[in-house]
Amino acid sequence: MAYVIPAPSIASVPVKGAAAGDHFPVHRIYCVGRNYVEHAIEMGHTGREPPFFFLKPADAVLPAVEGKTATMRYPSLTQSLHHEVELVVAIGKGGKDIPAARAMEHVWGYAVGLDMTRRDLQNEAKKQGRPWCIGKGFEQSAPIGAIVPAGQAKVGPDTLIELKVNGTVRQTSRIGKLIWSIPEVIEHLSAAWELAPGDLIYTGTPEGVAAVVPGDLLSARIEGVGTLDVKLADR
């Protein structure tokens, strides 16, 4: 097949422990909103509301190799860039209307990720009743560490998820505090979209989201999965 313009490259994420050059190709990025109770409260909501989702473009990923620091440009238009640390689920087997009882059969692996948010732009869009893609779906808005195959990861209710900024803890919680569990998220997602190999699911962030500025070092980790270090650069 010939293209009339150069075809874009496929976004991908390195795989932990794989042969050099082996990557996980990214199809879509789904994100779960307000999936920890305390974060829902700090965003002005309460209770176990039905799950809702938003998407980021595949090339929003900013892959990082464990042990090395990735550099993220401070994005344009915003004066309030917020961090949101999240467990990322990598889908290896697609499907539609996947029941929660079978959902884990579709999980290829896990990673630690950051859902970076232009909070001021998101909040303004909310006030005007407009879509808030501009607050979530910009370049480099989805930093992510190497993906760990599911059989090598250790993820359970007591798994620690944590983010430090310049060495100070900003966010800390346990995966068991997810309002909607990973199987439930996959069940709900696959009812709305047909999941495909290469999909990434950012499963939600705990409380403690806050602004960061150029020069800050963000250090995220999830026990049994890995770490992610991102340095914020000037625009």
N, C-alpha and C positions, 0 to 999 in steps of 0.2 A: 504494500500500500504506500502510495506517495502522499505527502502532506504539502499543502500550499505554503505553510510557514513551519519553522522548526518545532518539532513536537516537544512539549515540556518533559522534563525528567520526572521519574517516579519518586515521590517522597518515600523515605525509608528510615528505619531505626536499627542500630546495631543490635545484635543478639549476644548476650553475655555467654562467654565460653565457647562460642562458635568459631569456626575457621575464619581466618582473616578475610574480610570482605563479605562475609555472610550477613545479610540484612533482612529485616522484616518489612515487606512493602506495605505502604499505608493506603487504604482505600478511602475510608471516611473517618472522621473524628466526631464521636458523639460525647456530649457532656451532660451529666445529671445535675440539675439545679437543687440547691438547698437539701442535701441528703444527710446532714448531721443536725440534730435538734438544736444544739447551741448556736450553730451558724445560722440556722433559720431564724432563731430569736434575734441575733445581732443584726439580721437583715430586715427585721420588722415583722416576722411571721412566727407562727407556732403550730404545733401539732404535726401529725403524720398525714400531710396532704398527699393527694395522688402524685406520683412522680411526673416531672416534666423534663424536657430535654431541649438542648440547643446544639448546633453543629459549628465546628470550625473547619476551614478548608484543610485538606490533607497536607498541603505544603506550609501550614502554620507550625509544623513540628520543628523544634530546634534540638536535634539529637546531641547527646553528650556521652562521651565514653567515661566509664567509672574511673575515678582517680585523676581526671582532667577537668578543667573548668571551661565551660562554654561561655561565650560572650553574647549577650543580648543587647541590641540597640534599644535605647529608651524610645518608645514609639512617638509618632507625631500626634499633634492635636490635643494631647492630654496633659493635665497637670496633676493627675491622681492615678498612678499606676499601682494596682494592688496585686499581691501574691495570693495564690490559693494552691496549697499542696494537695495532691490527690493520688490515690492508687489507680493505676491505669490497667485495664484488662484488654489483652490482645486476643482478637477472635481468629481462630484458625479454621473453623468449619462454619459455613453460613447456614441460614435457615430462616423460615418464617413461622410465626406463632409457636415459638419454642416454649414448652412448659418448663417451669422452674425446676422440676424434678430431673430434667434432662439437660439443663442449661450448662452445667460445668463440662459436659462433653464437647462443647463448642469453644472452650477457652484454651488458647495456645500457650499463653504466658502472661506475665505481669511486669509492670515497670513502675517507677516513681515518676510523677509528672507535676508540672505546674500549669495551672490555668491562669495565665496573666490577663488582667482585666483593666481596661481603661474605664475606671469606675465613674468618673465624672460624665463621660459620654454615655455610659450605660444608664446612669440615673436620669440624665436629661431625656433620653429616649423613652424611658419608662413614664416620666411625667407627661410626655406628649402622646403616649399610647402608640409609639412607633416601635418597629423591630429594633433590637439592640445588638445586631450583628457588628456594628461599628465598635462596640465596647468589648467584644469577645473574639472576633474572627480576623484579627489583623496579623501581619507577618511576625513570625517568631513568637506567637502568643501561646504556643504549646510546647515549652521545653520538656524534654523527656530523657530519662536515662536508658541504659541498655535493657532490652527485654529479656527476662529470665523465663525459660521454658517452665510450664506449670509443674512438671514433675520434679524440678529442681528448686522451686520456690517453696517457702513456708509461710502461708497466709492463713490466718485464723482469727477468731474473735479478739484474742489478746494481742494481735500484731500491732506494734507501735508505729504510728505515722507522725512525723515531726518535721518542722521547718525552723531553721535558725537564720537570722539576718545579722550579719557581722558578728556571729558567735552568740547572739542572744536568742533564746527560744521565743518564737512568735506564735507558733501553732503546735499543739501536741494533742493526740487522742489515740483511740484504739479502733481498729477496723470494725470490731463488733458493735460500735456505736452508729454505724450506718443505719439510717432509717429504713431504706430499702436495700436488702442484701444483694450481692452480686447475682445470684440466680433470679431473684425477683426483677432486678433491673433488666436482665437479658430477656426475661419473659415479656415485660412491658415494651421494651424497645422493639423486639421482633414482631410485636403485634402492629406496630406503626410502620416499620420499615423492614424489608428483607435484609437481614444481616449477611455480610459477605466476608470471606477470608481477607484479612488485611484491615478490618475495622478496629479502631481503638475506642475504648469506652473510658472516659475520665469519670470516676464514680462519685465525685463530690468532695467537698473540702470541710474540715472541721472549723470551729470558731477561731478567731484571732487574725482574720484577714486585715491587712493594713497596707498603707502606701510605702513604696520604696522609691529611691532616687538614684541617679547615676553615681557609680562608685560603690554601691552596696553589693555585698556578696551574699547570695541566697544558697543555703546548704540544706537540702532536703534528704530525708532518709525514711525508708520503710523497712522494718526488721524482716529478714528473710527474703528481701527483694533486692535492695541496693540503695545507692546514693545518687544524688544529682546536685552538682554545683554550677551555679550560674552567676556571672559577674555582669552587672548592668553598666553599659557604656553610654556615653553621650549620644544624642541624636545624630 
